[in-house]
Amino acid sequence: MEQNVFLYDGDCGFCSGLASELSKLSLDKNVKFVSFRDLSPEDLKEIHPSLEPKLVAGNVQFVSGNIRYPGFFAVRKLSHSLKGWRWVSPLLYLPLVPILGMFFMSLLKSIRSKV
C-alpha cells in the first residue's frame, strides 16, 4: 500500500498553518497531514527509514511511497494536487527555482518563530 504523508512540526505556528492550508487545498484525499510531534521515533521509521525527530523538526517532509521529499521539494511535490495552484506546479521545475525555493524555505525556517 502506498502511503502519502505530509509531516510538519505541530509546535510551530507557521508549520501548522502551512499544513492546514495545504490540507484544505489538497485534491488528493490520500495524503495524510500529520504533526511529527504526535508520532514516536519508531512510527517515523515506519513511515520512512531515514526519518528521525531532529530531521523532521528542521523541515516539513512529504513521503510518497518509499520516496521522501524534504522542505521545498515536499511542497513542490504536493503542488500537483493543490486546488487553484496546480497550474503553477510546472514553474517550480524551471532552472534555478529549486535554489530560490530552498533559500525561501530556509529564510522562513529562520524566522518562523516570529511569523
Salt bridges, closest charged atoms under 4 A:
ASP9 OD1 - ARG37 NE 2.83
ASP9 OD2 - ARG112 NH2 3.94
ASP11 OD2 - ARG37 NE 3.33
GLU21 OE2 - LYS24 NZ 3.44
